């Protein structure tokens, strides 16, 4: 230890000898290698001297050389031969045995690369030939600090686009592939995969897909250290974004499935955290059919930490299903929300019962099938949209014909059995049934087949679009229907009941065949649930049918014209073949894709009048996202979730609710309404605060009608909440109120005074925010409402104990006066002026009288009051402040007169009768006994903003 002082003494002596007496951390402008310029030192030329110190036995010398490489390159850049000599010295220095020297050298590489980039014409290949190999070699350095430095430098060079594509593919990628090989050291492998993941976003798509993607997929299944898989899982979304949709679905999604099923819970947690990023890189079909059930598994994971991460990502994942063309909501480039009518399929008007002109009954449904699908989806008309004429709207039922099986269009989010609980129209609002013989529908329509597309907003089946496909039993079912077909042509009642019994028996057979696979496969379990629901529906159908009369099938439809016997038979057949509809849905194509349009099937007579069942089913009518995702999302408000998943799970639900609402669209707000109300009444104020800060965004999504019905009551409740919650709605008060209808907006007026009272009187920023919002809100109300409600709030704020609140409130007063006079409400303006004079000019406290001087100055500056009104009602009271006993009041009066009033053209007119009075007051103030008053009364006016005057006054 005795050698340490001598070591530092020697170092200091060396520094003194080299001209480093003043060298220190603060000497930024001093060249680190200045000692190389000392003339006559050692009687050596500069290059020789550089080489001497670069390979000195003194470590500090070598560090100084490494740290000053940029200056050295600049000094020798004029001579190409000397420059190359320096480059060779740098290469030799990079092999230094001391790690600190190598680290210092590596940290200078980005700056040197930038210098060479600027002088590329002189040194086109030096960086690639000399420095890139150093960076690559240091990636395998035995010293950890050197490796970390080289990794950072590599990413910096890639980010700044300083490495040629050829060098990336021939020098960088090969060493990374070598380090990440199966036989590589675990520590090197983890570092290599981390670099691969970080640099993927900086490389071209083709380079990543061709060179790095195969190794990444291999590392995702690496079985040795779980850290490698953890890095892959954490950065999985970045890789998906780098390679694009096609490669993601072909190569990465299978690996993602493996990681989501990893035995290490940290892996599954990382997958849940990056799920949204992965979803963005997939098609809607894969997102719905593949990723949705995978996410449900993560939400139900046995590890609490995985469930916690999954629920936090649930809202963001749902937002990836957003389809502006369906929801009618668009985000502009500036971030604001744009409302447009949802796009509707041109064939949707066929739901009214008549084909579009030019269709000639030959419309292929291939466009409704997902990409790559070989089974076009079937559609059938459903409930009419609002506003449809009662003469053309209603249920259109199509039974199976001899050419094929009838398709059930009920694509709701509930199980198949819930299809019986569809809301019905009133009697007399049904359209005429089309001729089934004219438009046959087959399960596999040909190019000339014809079908009824319905509403794009109504048709969706979570079973159809995200469940694993069921075993194909179409052959057995077609055989069943072919046997029942001839009987349906006569449509006798006993035969119909018999067909129903046969269908139930066939469904039972399918259920029995699936039972043996039910235990280990959750998808099979879900399929069994769907088939069980269909069986129960068929059983319920058979129970209700004997109670109804044969004519009830006709009563379900109001025929505008006399219908034929075949039409009547068709209606009866449609009513009695509910069991066939349920099974037909199961046999429908399970290829993922955009949901087809239409959801309608008529309800059985005994069930369509059950209000409870109808209400429960109504909350399930959405076809934007898979229903299990929505079910899990709304369950986040369950108190049990807070105990088993995360105490802040309700806060995460509230945070992502606007995004989920934007995804579903306002037509599906009923799915979230109850959830929103539960969150609004949550016992945690942080949850309510989150909703309060986003209520204006939700109002923009829902529109004025839904906002008035569902959000305004919540808004009113937040008004009486804690200040921590109220500040949320206060900060966006203007944004929320402007979205309301005029009548509803006026109802909120009397409640705005709730903001004046705060739970903590020292919370002055709350009142400051209120004044700022009121200035904006003035434009939303007429002058009479402003006078009756907002004026009194402004006057209270002007008398606040905190000066910051008072100053902003004075601006509010000026804005109110401008509101009155700009709308030709002189009477209201005069009343307000008289109120100001009474409250402030004759105030017993000097701050009130000072406020009056400032208000008058602001009125003149903003010209919000006609000059004749000002000189008649305000000027006399203002000039009377010249005799005020408090100097601070007289100081502000002097500023108002000298800097503002006399600068107006009206008062500069020599013939102005009021000019003499103002000048007399100025002379009085100039001779005031207080130096500040006389100073500002004498001071020549300068061009300054009224805000500057305010700042000066507040400093006083």
Buried (B, 14 or more C-beta within 10 A) or exposed (E): EEEEEEEEEEBEEBBEEBBBEEBEEEEEEEBBBBBBEEEEBEEEEBBEBBBBBBBBEEBBBBBBBBBBBBBBBEBBBEEEEBBBBBBEBBBEBBEBEEBBBBBBBBBBBBEBBBBBEEBEEEBEEBBBBBBBBBBBBBBBBEBEEBBBBBBEBBBBBBEEEBBBEEBBBEBBBEBBBBBBBEEBEEEBBBBBBBBBBBBBBBBEBEBBBEBBBEBBBBBBBBEEEBBBBBBBBBBBBBBBBBBEBEBBBEBBBEBBBBBBEBEBBBBBBBBBBBBBBBBBBBBBBBBBBBBBBBBBBBBEBEBEBBBBBBBBBBBBBBBBBBBBEBBBBBEEEEEEEEEEEBEBBEBBBBBBBEBEEEEEEEBBBEEBBBEEBEBBBBBBBBBBBEEBEBEBBBBBBBBBBEEBBBBBBBBBBBBBBBBBBBEBBEEEBBBBBBEBEEBBBBBEBEEEBBBBBBBBBBBBBBBBBBBBEBEEBBEEBBEBBEEBBEBBEEBEEEBBBEBBBBBBEBBBEBBEEBEEBBEEEBBBEBBBBBBBBBBBBBBBBBEBBEEBEEEBBBEBBBBBEEBEEBBBBBBBBBBBBBBBBBBBBBBBBBBBBBBBBBBBBBBBBBBBEBEEBBEEBBBBBBBBBBBBBBBBBBBBBBEEBBEEBBEBBBBBBBBBBBBBBBBBBBBBBBBBBEBBBBBBEBEBBEBBBBBBBBBBBBBBBBBBEBBBEBBBEBBBBBBEBBBBBBBBBBBBBBBBBBBBEEEBBBEBBEBBBBBBEBEEEEBBBBBBBBBBBBBBBBEBBEBEBBBBBBBEBBBBBBBBEBEBBBBBBBBBBBBBBBBBBEBEBEEBBBBBBEBBBEBBBEBEEBBBBBBBBBBBBBBBBBEBBEBEBBBEBBBEBBBBBBEBEBBBBBBBBBBBBBBBBBBBEBBEEEEBEBBEBBEEBBEBBBEBEBEBBBBBBBEEEEEEEBEEBBEBBEEE
